[in-house]
Amino acid sequence: MDFGPKRGHPLFIVDHFFKDFALLMIALVIGLVQGEMRVLYENAVVLAAVLLGPVQRIIQYFTTYYSVDSEKLTIKSGLFKKTHLDVPLSTITTVDVSQNVLHQIFGVYRLNVDNAGNLSAANTKVTMTFGKDAAFAVKDLLIQGRTGLDGFNLGEESTGSIETAEGKRTIVSPKDLILLGLLKSKGLFFAQLLALITTLTAAFNISAGSMLVHYSTDLIYNLGIGLFLLCMLFITFGVATVCGMVGSLVRYYGFEILDNGEAIRIQYGLLTKKKYTMQKNRISGFYYEQSLLMRLCGMGSLNLFAIGYGPEGEDSSEEPMVFPLLKQTQVRDTMAAFLPQMAQTSGYHKAAKGALHYFFYGFGFMLAIVLFGVSVYCSFYAENCQHLWIIGILLLLYSVAGRIQAYRHAALYGNDSNISLVYGGFKKTTIFVKATHVESVTVSASRWKAKKGIVSVTVCYLAPSAFASRTVKNVPLAAFEEVRNKLIY
C-alpha cells in the first residue's frame, strides 16, 4: 500500500519555535517587566531578521510533498527552485521517531530518516512531521521487508500495546543519568553561556549606566579583574554542574536499550521523546568518550556510528549513545554482546618515546603562552589587574596538562576483526571500528619525524562524513604497518 503524495503536519512550521522566537520572547518579557517597549523599537532590525526562519518554514511546508511506494521515498519541494529527491528503501539505515513538548500535546511525531547516501557530499537526510496515523504508516512502509525487524520497530505508539519483541532489555536508572550530568565535560556549557551573554548584551543594548554594569564594575574595582574572573569561573562551574545533572535526567529519562539479536532499539526522553532502531549489520563501530571526571571514576559514555547514521550538523536530532554511563571494565564485553567482531583485543601502540614535545606544537599552546604573557604584563602595568596573572597561569597550566594527557592517550592497534584509535586531552575518546568497514589508512610525518619513525595515522571508515575519519598523532611507524596489514580490501 502506497502513501501520498501528502504534506506533513502544520506543526512542522513551529518545529523550531523556541530557537526561532527565543530572542523575540525575551525582548517581550523585558519590555513588559520594564513597562516600555523601547527595546523592541531599538532592535527592530535584529528582530525582523529573526522572522526570516519562520517564513522559510511556512514556504517549505506548503511546497513540500512526501510519498512512499514499495521501492522508494520521494520528496518534492520548492517554490521557485523545484527539488525532487528519491531515496531507495533498501539504503535506509534508520527511521527515528521523536516528540518534543508541542508534538506530545498535539499527538504529532517527527520522523528522521537516515540512509547510506549521507556518506556522500549530497545530503539525503530527511525529516518529516506527521500526525500519529500518518507517521507510523510511513514508518511501516520505510522499514518493510527487513528480516527480523517486522514489529520490532513499531513500538508502543503504533500498536497501542506493551512491547512484546523478544530480546535483552537494559534500563538505565535515574541515578546513573544524574551522575552522567555531574561527570560530563562542562566546556560546551561555558561556550553556550558566553554566547548567550554576548548575544543578549549586543541585542538589547545594555548601557554603561545599568545596574548590572555598575555592580560588576564595583566588584572588579574591589577584587581586581583576576579575582573577579576567578570567582565568576567557580560560579559558572557550579551552575553548569547543577544544570548538567538536571538536563541529563530530563534529556535521557527512561533510557532503555533492547537487543533482539537482529537490531538494537534505543528510546529515551522526558520533554522530547526519541526512539530509534539500528540494524546490527549497519553498525560500523563504537566510540567511548570520557571526561576527566569520568576517567577518575573509571566510567564513560558508549556511542555507536553506522553507515549513514550519526551526528551530522547542528540540526541533527540523532543521539548515537548506547549506554549513557558504562564502566571502563565493561566496555569490551558490552560491545562484543552487540557485535562479536569487537571481542578480539590487541596490544596498543602508544605514542612514540621522545614524542612528547611534538604535542606542544600547535596554535592552542602558543595562544596560551601569549595570554599568559599578556596577563603578567597587565598585572604589573594595568589598573585593577593586579591578580590577572592568576588566570594567565591557570590557562597555561591547563594547556600544558592537556598536551601531556594527549601524549599519554595517543594509541592505535589493528587486528583481523577490529581497529582501535585513542586520542584526546582532558576528554579522551576511544574508537573501535570493524576491520571490514575501514576504507583507508593514511600515514603522514614531517621529514624530521619520519627519520625518527614517528608518524600520524589517519583511519577512514564507513560513517557520516563528519565522523568518517580520525587521526592519532605521533605514534611509531610500526602502528601504521600493523593496521595496514590487517586491512581487508
N, C-alpha and C positions, 0 to 999 in steps of 0.2 A: 504494500500500500504506500503510495507516494504522499508527500506533504508539500503544500504551497503551489505556486508562489504566494508568500504571505509576508506582511510587515511584522516586525516584532511588537512587543507590548509598549504602549506610550510611556511607561515608566523609564524606558531607555533614555529618554530626554534628560531625566534628572538622576541618572546613574551616578554622576559625579557631583551631586548637589552641593555637598559641603566643600569640595575642592573648588568648584566654580564660584560659589557665592559666599565663601567664608569671609573675604575681605569686605564685601558689601554688608554682611550681617554684623561684623564688628563695628563698622562705621555707624550703622543704625543704632546699635546699642550705646556707643559713645555719645552720639547725638541726643538720644533720649535721656541718658543719665545726666548730661550737662545742660539739658533743656534748650539746646540750639543745634541746628543742622549745618552750621558753618563748615564743619569738617567734610561734609558731602560736597558742598559747592567748591571748596578749595582743591578737592581731589577728584573733580568730575572726570577729567581725562583718564585717570587711573581706573576709576570705577566703570567708565564706559568700555575700557579695554577688557574688563572682567566679563562683560556680557557677550564678548565675541565667542567664547566657548559654548555657552548655551545655545546661541543662534546657530552655530555649526551643528550642534547635536540635533536641533529641530529639523534642519535641512537634511541631515543624514537619515533621520528616522523616516521622513516622508518619501525619501527617494531610494530606500534600500528594501529589497525583497529577497526572501530566502525560500529555497525549495530543495527537497531531498527525494531522490529516487533510489532504485536498487544498486546504483553504481557510484553516485557522486552527490556531493553537497554543492549547490550552486548559489552564489550571491551576486545579485545585480544591484548596482548602486551608482549614484552620481546625478547631479543636476545638469551641469554644463559639460563636465567630463564624465562620460559613461565608463563604468568598470564592470567587467564580467569575470568572475572567479569560479573555477571548477576545482573541487577538492575530491579526489578519488577516495571512496570509503576505505579502500584497502591500505591507504597510507596514514589513516588517522591513528594516533597513538593513545590519546586520552580524551575523554569528554568530562570535564569537571562541572559540578553543579555547585553554585554558591548563592547565598542570600544575605544581603545587608539588611539593616533595620527596616527600611522602606519596603524592600521586597517581601519581608515576612509579614508586614502589615497588610499588604495588598495581595498576598499569595502569588508572588511573581518569582521566577527563577532565572538566574543568569547561567548560560552555558558557555564554557570556554573550551574551544576545540583546538587541539594541537595535532600537527601531523609532521611527517618526516621532512616536508618541504621547508620547515623552519630552519633547516641547516643551510639553506641557500640564501643568497642575498635578497631574493624576493620573499617578503614576509607573508606567509599564508595562515597566520594565526587568525582565528575567527572568534568573535564574541557576539552572542545573541541573547536577547532578553525576551522571554515569553511568559504567558500565564501557565499555570500548573499543567493542564492537559496538553497544550501545545509543546511545552518544554520537554515532557517525558515522551511524547510521541516522536519528537525529533531525536531525542537521545536514543530511543529504541531503534530507530532507523539507522542511526550512525554506527551503532555497535552490532548491528545484525550480522549473523553468520559467523561470529567468533567462537571457536570451540572452547567450551569450558567457561564462558562468560555469560551465557544467557541466564538472566535472573540475578546474577551476581552484581551487575552494575546498577540495577534498578533501585535498590534501597527501599527504605520505608515510605518515602514520599510517593513513589509511583504505585506501590501495591496497597498502601494503607494498612499493612500488617507488619509484624515484627520480623526482622531479618532472619531468614531460615537457611541461608547458604552455609554449607559446612566449611569449616576452616578454623585455624588457630586465631583466637581473638585476644588482643592485648589492649588494656585500658590504662592510660596514664593518669595518675592521681593528681588532684588539685595541688597537693603538697609539692610534687615534683615540678608542676608548672610555675608555682610561685618561686621555687628555688631556681628555676631556669631564668626568670626575670632578674633575680638577685645576682646571678653569676655571669649573665651576658655582658658583653662589652658595652660601655657607655659612650663610646666615641661618636656614634651616629646621633645619639640624643643631644650631645653637646653641639654638633653641627646644626641640627634642626632648630635647637633653641636659639643659637646665634642668628640663624637665618630669619627666624620669626621676629626676634627683637629688631634686627636691621630693617626688615620689611615694614613693621609697624612704625618705626621711627621715621622712615622715609615717606610712607604713605600718609601718615596722619600728622606730619609736621610738628613733632614735639618741640616746643620752643625752649629757648635757653632760660626763660623765666619760670618754667613749670616747676611744680612742687617736687616731682621725681628728680629732675636735673639738679635742683637746689639741694635736696637731701643727699644725692650721690656726691655732689661737689664737697659738701661738708665732711662726708666720710673720707674722701680722698685727701682732703686737707689735714684731717686729724690722724689718719692712719698712714698716709703715703700711698702712692699708686701700687707699690709692690704688695704690701699687706692687704690692701683693698682687693686686688685681683686674686690674691691667695684665699681670702675669705669667700669671695664670690665663687671660686673654684670648688671649695668644700661644700658650699650651699647647693650649688648646681649638681654636684655629685650626689648629695643626699636626696634632692628632688628626683634625679634620674633613677636612683635606686628604688624609691617608692613607686614612681610611675612605671618602671620596668616590671616590678612584681605584679602590680595591678593589671598592666597592659598584657603581660604574658598570660595571666589567668583568664582574662576576658577573651583574648585572641584565640587561645588554644583550648578553651574549656571543652570538656568532653572528648578529648583526643583519644581516638580509637583506631587500632590497626587490625585488619582482618586479612589473613592469608589463606586462600582456598587451594593453593598448590599451583594454579594457573596464573593468578594475578594477586596483586596487593590492593586492598581498598583502604583508604585513609579518610577519616572525617573528623571535623572539629569545629569549634567556633560558638560563641555566645551571641554577640551582636551581629556578626557576619558568619553565617554557617557555610562551610565548604565541605565538599566531598569529591574525591577523585579516585579513579581506578587505573592501575598501571599493569599492563601485561608484563610478565617477568622476562619474556624473550626480547622486549624492547629496552630493558634497562641496560645501560652501558656500564654503570658502576655506582659507587657511593663516595661521598666525601664527609669527613668527620672534622667538625670545627670546635676549637677550644679557645676560650678567652683565658687570660692569665688566672682569674679566679677559678675557672673550670679546671684548669690543669692542676692547681693546688689541691683541688678536691678529687682529682682523678676522674673527671667526668667530661662530657662534651655532647654535641648535638650531631646525630647521624642523618644525613640527607642523601637523596638519590638524584641521578641525572640520567636521561634517556634520549633516544633518538627523537628529536623534535619536541622534547619536553624539558622545562626547567625555567629558571628566572631569566626573563628576556625583556629588558626595558623597564622604565619606571611605572608603566601602567599594567604590568603583569600582575595578575591575581593569583598566580601559581605559587604554591608553597611546597617545595620538594622535600620537606622534612619527614623523616620516617619515625625517628624517636627524638622527642624534644630534649630528653636528658638520658644519657646512657653511660654507664661506667666504662672506662677505657679497657678494662679487662674483658668486657663482654662484646666488644666491637666485632672481633673476628668471628665468633660463634653466631652472632646476630646476622651478619652479612651472609655467612655460609648457609644459614637456615633459609634465606631468600634465594641466594644464588650459590650453588655448590662450587662454582669456579673460584669463589673467594676463600675457600678453605685452605688452599695451599699457601704457605708462608715462605719467605726467604729473608736472608740477612740484608739489611740496608747498607748501602754505600753512603757513608756520612760525608760531610764537607771535607775537602782535601786538607791535609795538615799544612799549616802555613798560609791558609787562605783567609784567615780572619780579617786582615786589613782590606781585602777586596770588598767586603761588605760595607765598608765605610765610604766607598767611592760612589757618591750619589748626591742628588740635589737635596734630599731631606736632611742629611747630616751637615752639608755645607750651610744650609739655611739655619740650622740650629746653632752653628758656630757664629754666624753673623748676628743672630738675635741675641746670643749671649754677650757678644761684644757691644752691641747697642745698649743692652740693659746695664752693663757695667759703666759705660760712658754716661748714661743718663743718671745713674745713681750718684755719680760724683759731681755732675755739672748741671743737672736739670732740677728745678724746684719741685718739691713734693715727690721726688722719685728716689729717695734715699734707700728704699728697700726693693727697688725694682730688680736688682741683681739676683734676688732670691728666685724670681720667676725665670730669669735667664738661665741660671744654673740648673734649675729643675728641668727645663726644656732640654738642656744639653745632656744631662744625666739620663733623661728619658730616651733621647735619641741613641746614646751610647748603649744603653741596656737593650734597646730594640735591635740594634745591629748585632750584638752578642747573641741574643736569642735567635736571630735569623741564621747565624753561623751554626749554632747548636742544633737547629731544627732541620736544616737542609739535608735531605736524604733521598735515595732512589733505589729501587730494585725492580727486577723483571724476572718472571718465571713463565712456565708454559701456560699457566691459567690466568694470571693477573699481573698487572704492573702497578706499582705504588709510587707516589710522589709526596714528599713532605716539604712544606715551605712556610714562611711567615715569621713575624717577630713576636709581639705580645699576643697576637691572635694566630694560633697555629692551625694549619689546615693539612689534613692527610687525605689524599685521593687514592681510590682503588678502582682500577679500570679493567674490564675484561680484556684479555690479550687479543681476542678476536675482534674487538671494537676499536683497536688502536689503528689509526690511519698512517701516522708517520712519526719518526723520531729525528730531531734535528740537533746537531751539536754546534756550538759557537764559542769562540775564545779569541782574545787578543793574541798577538804574536808572543808576548812575554808570558802570558798564562799558558799558552799552548806548549811552550818549551818545558814548563813545569808539570805538564799533564793535568792542568786544571781547566775545566770546561763548564759551560752552562748547557743544560739539556732541556729541550722543549719537546713535549709529547702532545701530539694532536690526536683526538679521539672523537667518536660519534656522540655529539651532544649539541645543544643550542649554540649558535655562533658565539655568544658572549661568554660561554664556558667551555668551548671546544678545544682549548689548548692551555697548558700551564708549563711554567719553566722553573726548574730547580737550578740555582746558581752555584758555581764554584765547587763542583764535585769532581772526583777523579775520573779520568778518561775511561777507566775500567767500568764505571757505572753505565756509560753510554754503550760500550761494547756489549755488556750483558743484556741490556734492554733491546738493542738492535738484533742480537742473535736470537731472541725469543719471539720476535715479531712473526705473525702468521699472515702471509700475503694472500 
